[in-house]
Amino acid sequence: QVRVEEFGGGSVQSGGSLRLSCTASGDTKSSYCMAWFRQPQGMQREGIATLDSRGTTTYRDAVKGRFTISQDDAKSTLYLQMDSLKPDDTALYYCAAQSAPRCAYYNGGYFYGGLLERDYSYWGQGLQVTVSS
């Protein structure tokens, strides 16, 4: 069983910054494709950032230029640096993971999970991010 844990979140004023982090554990022999999602109150969950096994990043238009996704060298921790936050960024933020062979795109050593909710099996508990004006 894969366990996904998120850390960070909180409240900040418009224009401020927050950093989220996430770990996926359970099968030390597996690699995972991972992504960040968010769900504003009363709305559907949406993918906002991911990166493939080569480190190439993909962002939702609404966060491009303001959010940065990254991983540590060991690829054991996923980060989301959120700058220039706006009230519209207020949401529950989720980290998601999928075992590499089951990622949306998998070709031997290359994998990419994409930003569709249906392509991820393992989810964190969610972190509240609140941005006040």
PyMOL commands that set and color helices and strands:
alter all, ss='L'
color gray80, all
select helices_A, chain A and resi 61-63+87-89+100-102+117-119
alter helices_A, ss='H'
color red, helices_A
select strands_A, chain A and resi 3-7+10-13+18-25+32-39+46-51+57-59+67-71+77-82+91-99+105-107+110-112+122-123+127-132
alter strands_A, ss='S'
color yellow, strands_A
deselect
rebuild
show_as cartoon
